[in-house]
Amino acid sequence: MSPSDPTDKAPFPLAMAQEGEQVTIFLLRGGKGLEMRLTSLGLNIGGELTVSQREGGNLVVLRGETRLALGVGIAQKIMVVRQ
């Protein structure tokens, strides 16, 4: 994909992001309870993340200086766009 390709900014699940990829949270799916829980961890809409590690669908993401481990189920509910 080229830098001007509009599909570069199409939302996709965080679970599909590659190691080292920088993304921005676009949407939190899964209801108010999950949204509140993720927001309390610093994972809010507009927040920038870097995928630090991938291991069998589970992810470690960086949000500033904070490292968070996420299971594949939660990572599927966080929609992101590439930076």
Phi, psi and omega in degrees: 000140180271161180301335181267000181289123182296339179288346175299332183256012178287133179296145177210159180295140177306328180301339181267355180290147181270156177302132181090350183285141176255128184224164176240135180291127183256322186201141174250116180260150174124008175099168184297320181299313179294319179301317179295319180296315180293320178297322179295337177271358180095007180262083182245160180303133182092349180289142181261134182233153169237130177282113184273317181215150172232133178216100177058035180099334175280149185232151163245123181243153176254132173234095189068235179267001184265133176255132179232133175265131181233135173285163183298326180298315178290318181298332177290336184268355178258109180270134184229165170234152178289148177273000000 
